[in-house]
Amino acid sequence: MDELFSKMRVEDMARSDDNRLLEGGIFKTLFLKHSLLVIDGIFPALQNRLAYPDFQEEFLGQFRKTIKLEREQLLTEAHKCVVAGHDARFYRAQIPSLNRKLAIDSLDAYLKFLRNPEEGHDAIIDLLAHDYALQHAGNNGTDYVKKYYHLYQIGSFLYEHYLVQVSVFERFEKPCAEKLISLYRERLDIDLKATDPQFDKYGLLSMGSEFSIFNSKESRTIVDNRIGQFFWIDVPRELLTAIENAMDKHWVTHIAFDIGLITEAVPAFEAMEFGSLFSFQALQLPPVSKLYDEECYEDALWVKVGTNPYSMTFEELCTDFPALDGNVVTQVVHLEFFLDQGHYFISHLDHEYILYAVDAYERRRYEAGVKGHKKRKTFKIDKARIPFDFSFGDRYFLFLVLDSYFKNKSLIREYFSSVSLR
């Protein structure tokens, strides 16, 4: 499937920005256009794969994880409404449908779900048929859409999953580095590699007084006001808001970000809340901890604590981490801290993706000392003085960092809950 999805992505990249905005997602666009890549390529291959129980279970496992995350995000929004004294019915009304999706335990059950008129799929089919008619001189496309609807739903879901996997590996190629170098040289006559040590060493762009942060629901960007273009960063909205708060307090004065995209403008258009979950003295923690999901041992959270310098390293291992060309990617959050007058302060913090060869990853699942062969940071904070007990909203900052990036929310909660009981 990956080879076919790769061809679809090439077609998507060949579209102009205007066409993307006009047509929408590439999978839907090619489906409605009777693309041979979809009708004679992806759909037959998918139909063939669905005959195998292992593939069925792989798809259903990814489907359930996605729905579970969506459910957690809705519960978070509902909780925020309650705390703020607002009506949470909009979010709560969506929970029963997600619960029914989570109960799907077989491909037959999934197909039955797609055929159930009470689940709203007739309306989706009508919308697709309407868009079909717009592209085909008013011809009715209802029968065409109904014929392929189950393959369209499964295929578009798997394609989105493929894009997530591929995008993680593309980070290691530093896609915007050359464009940034050219921008700063041509617009400002600045040699980024010579003037920005973080860019020279890690490919991260350091923020200075000339920068502004734009933090919206749809996008997170920074702007060098001397250039005026939007540099997209991979920092979840709530975490970026907390970082901005720490910057306003002058706790964070040196920060650099990985730039994933550069645009002239931005489109004009979050994880569970658990309250105050931990209160601890970090030096009393064991040097290595490992937590794992009882339902899946391979979903694990490793925590290493060091004393010279004082540090903590969190690494998440998942069954469905991206794998490509004999490599596997994990996520790591690393921080260093110091003690001053009886209080701990975070001085350094970064998030990064770690690339392992498959054989090294297999050893890493059981051995804390195994290291990956390549790293790619998303952001990096240095020379900071962030109180260890700094809370933003009703969550501690460190918990918020982990909760913003890591997938296994229950393991994060378990670790901090257990620490609070020590």
N, C-alpha and C positions, 0 to 999 in steps of 0.2 A: 504493500500500500504506500510505503514511503516514497517510492520512485514516482508513482502517479501523483501523489500529493506535491512532490517537488516540482513536477511539470505545471501543476495548477498554480503554485506559488510564482513560478517564472512568468506565467500569463498575468498574474495579478501585478507583479512588479513592472510589467510592460505597460500597464494602464496609466493614463495621466491622472493627476490628483483630481481634476474636474470630473473625470469619468468615475473615479472611485466614489466621490460624493454623490454623483447622480445615480449610479447603478447599485451601490451598496456592496455587500460581501461578495467575494469572487465565487464562492461555491453556489450561492443562489443565482448569481448572474449567469454562470455557465450552464447551470441546470435549466434555467428558463430559455436559454438560447439553443437548446438541443446540442450542446457541445459534444463532439465525439469523445473528448477526453472523459467526460462524465458518463455518457450513455453507453459507449462501447468500451470504456476503460475502467473507470472507478466502480461503477455499479456492478458489472459482471464479476470483477475481482472481489468486491465486497460480498456479493451473493455466494460466491464460492467459499470464501473464508468463514462465512456465518454457518456453514454446514459442520464446522469443527467445534466441538464442545469447549476446547481450550480457548479459542478465539471468542466464543460467546461469553465465557466467564471473564476474559480480559476486558471486553467492552463493558460488561455490566459492572465490573469492579471500578472502572474509570467513571462510569455514569453515576454510580452511587457516591463516590468520593466528591464529584462535582456538586451533586445535589446536597450532600451533607454540608459542604462549605457554604453553599447558597443559603441553606437553612440557618446556619450559624450567623451569617451576616444579617439576615432578616431579624433574628432574635436580638442581635446587637442593636439594630436600629430601633426595634420595639422597646428595648430596655432604655435607650437614650430618651425616647419619647416619654416614657413613664417618669424617669428622673427629672426631666424638664417640665413635667406637668402637662404634656401634650397628648393628643389622642393617638394611640398606637394601633388602631384597628386596621389601617391600611397595610401594615406589615404583618400583623397577626392573621389577617384574612388569607394570606398566601401560604401559611404554614401547612394547613391540611392537605393541599395539593402536593406539597413536597414530601409530606409523610407517606402519601400513597406511592409516590415515585420511589421512595426509599424501601418500600415493601416489595418492589419488583424483584423477583428472585430467579427468573429464567427468561430466555429469549421469547418464549411463547407468551409469558406474562407481559413483557414489554410490547410485543406486537398487539396484544389485546388492549393494552393501555392506549396505543395509538389509534385503535379503532373505536374507542369508547367516546361517544358523542358528548358525554358529560365532562370530559377533560378539555374541551375547547379546540380539538384538532380540526373540526369542520370549519371553524372560523379561520384557522391558519391556512387551510387548503383554499378557501375562498379568496383570501388575500393573495396567495401565490397565483391563483388562476386569474385574478384581476391584473396583476403585474405581467402575467403571460400575455394577456390580451393586448396590453399596451405595446408590447414588443412584436406582436404578430398580427398587426392590422385588425384588431378586434376579434380574432378567432378565439373560440372558447377552449381554454386549456384545462378544464376541470378533470376530464378523463386522464389526460397525460399526467397531471400532478398526482392524482389518486393512484395511478399505476405504480409510480416510483416513490410515493411519499415515505414509506418506511426506510427505503435505501437513502433517500434524501436526508431524513432526520439522523440516521446512524452515521452516514458519510460526513455530513457537515459537522457533527459532534466530534468525530475522529480527526477531521481536518483541523479543527480548532486545537485539539490536544496536540497534534503534530506541530502546529505553529509554536505552541508553548515550549515544546521540547527543543525545536531547532533554534529558537531565539536565545535560549540559554547558552548553547554552544557558540553562537555567533558573537557573544560578548567577548570571548577570548581573542577574537580577531581585531578588536578595537576599531569598529567600523567608522567612527567619526574622527579618529585621530588626525588623519591627513587633511580633512576638511577644516578642522579647528586650526591646524598649523597654517593653512593657506589664509583663512579668515583673518587671523591675528597679524600675519605678515603683510597682507594686502591692505587691510583697513587701518591698522594701528602701527605697522612697522615694528612688531614685537616678535621676537623669537621665543615661542612658548617653551621649547625644550631648555633653553638657556635661562629663562626667567622664572619658570615654575617647576621647582624640584619634584612636586607630586606628579606633574604631567610627565616629566622626564623619566621617573622611576616606575609609576603605576599607570600612566595614561589618564589620571584624574585631573580635572580642571579645578584649580583653587579659586574660591570666592574671595573677592576683595571689596573695598568700599564702593566700587563702581557697579556692583551687582545688585539685582533685585530678585526676590523669590516670588513666583506665581504658583499658588497652591490651590487648585480647584478640584472638584469632584472628578472632572473628566481628564485632567492632566496636571502633572507636576513639572514645572520648568524653572530654570534660572535664566536671567537675562543680563548680559554685560551691556549696560546702557550706552557704552561707547560704540557698540556694534548694532544693537537693537534686535537681534535675532533671538529666537527662543531655543534654549538648550534643554532637551528633555532628560529627566533623571528618573531612576527607578527607586524612588523612596515613597512608600505608601503615605497617603494624605495625612492620616492622624499622627504618624511618626514625624513627618516633616513639620507639622504644626507644633509638635513638642520640641523639635530641634530649634525652630524659630523662637519659641518661648525661651529656651535656654540661651540663645544668641542675644535676645533682648536683655537678658539678665547678665550678659557678658561672661557667662560660664563657658560658652563656646566661642572662641575667637579665630580658630584655624580649622577650616573644613574644606574638603575637596570632593567632587562628585564625578562619577563616570557618566559620560554623555552618550545617550543611545540614539538620539535623533536631533537634527537641527532644522527648524522651520522658520518661515517668515512670520507666521501667526499660529495661534492655537484654535482648536474648534470652539465655536460659540455655542455652544449648547447651553468591610472592615472586620473580622474576628470577634470572638465572644468577649463580653465584659464580665470580669470576675471580681471586681472590687479590689480592695487592699489585700493582696494575697501573700506578701512575704515581709518579714522583718528579721534580718539576720546579721551576724558578724561573719563576713566572708572568710576570714582566716580560720574559722572553726570548721569549715567544710572539708570533707575528704578530698584527697588529691584527684581522684577520678571517680565519677559516678556514671552509671549507665541505666537508663530507663527504657523499657520497651512496651509495646502495645500487646496486651494479652491475646488479642485476636490475630495479631500478625507480628511475630518476633522480629522480623526484618525492619519494621518501623521502630526506630530507636533514637534516643537523644543522649549524646555523650557530653559530659561536662568535666573539664579539666581545670583545676585550680593551682596556680603557681604562687610562689612567695618571693621570687627574686627576678624581676620585679613582681609586685602583687598583681595577679592577672586571673582572668577567667576566660575559657574558650568553650563555646557551645557549638557542637556539630550535629546536624540532623541527617540521619540515614533513612531513606524511604524505599519501599518496594517499587514505587513507580517513578523513581528519579530518572531524569533524561539519560538515555544511553544511545551512543552513536559511534560507529567506526571503532569499536573496541574500547570506548571510554565511557565513564560514568561521572556525573556531576553531583556534588553535595553542596550544602550551604553551611557557612561558618560565621558566627558572631564572636569577635574577640575584643576584650576590653582590658585596660590596665588601670589601677587605682592606687591611691596613696592615703595614708592616715595623717590627719592634722588636727591636733587638739581634741583627740577622741572621736573624730568624725571621719568617715571615708568619703573620698571624692574620686570620680571617674576622670582620668586624665587623657585616656585614649580610647577610641571606639571605632570599629570598622565592621562592615559586612562584606563577605566575599563568596564567590563560587569557587569550588575546588574541583579540579579535573583529576580523576584517577584512571589508570589502566584497569581493565576488568579484574585481572588477577590481584592487583594491589587492593582494589575495592573489596574483594572477597576476604582478604586478610584484615582489612580495616574494620570489617563488621565485628571482629572479635578482639582486635588488638588496638589499643589506644595510640600506640606510637607510630603506626603506619601513616606516611604522608603522601599527598597527591603530588603530581609532577607539574602542575600549572595552576595559577590563581588569577582571578579577575575580580577586583573590588568594585562595589557600587558606590560607596561613600567612605570617607575616612575623616575622623575628628582627631586633632592633636592639641596638646598644650591646653587642655580644658580643665575646668574645675566644677564639674557637675556633681552636686550632692548625690550620694548613693541612694538616698531615700527621696530624691526628687520625684514627685508624682505629677502627672498631667491628666486632668479629669479625675477619674477614680482609679487610675492604674499607675504603678511605678514605672519610671522611664525604662529601666532595663527590661522589665516584663513586656512593655510596649514594643521595644525593638525586636525581641524574639517573636512576639505574637504577630508582628507585621510581616515577617518574612517566612517563618517556619510553618509547615503544613500541619504538623501533629500538635494541635492545640491542647489536647488532653494531656500529652506528656509534659508540655511546658507547665500546665496547671499543676500536674502531679509533683513536679520537681519543686516548684516554689511553695506549694502547700506543705510538702514534707519538710522543707527547710524551715518554715515558720514554726514547726512543732519541735525543732531541735532544742 
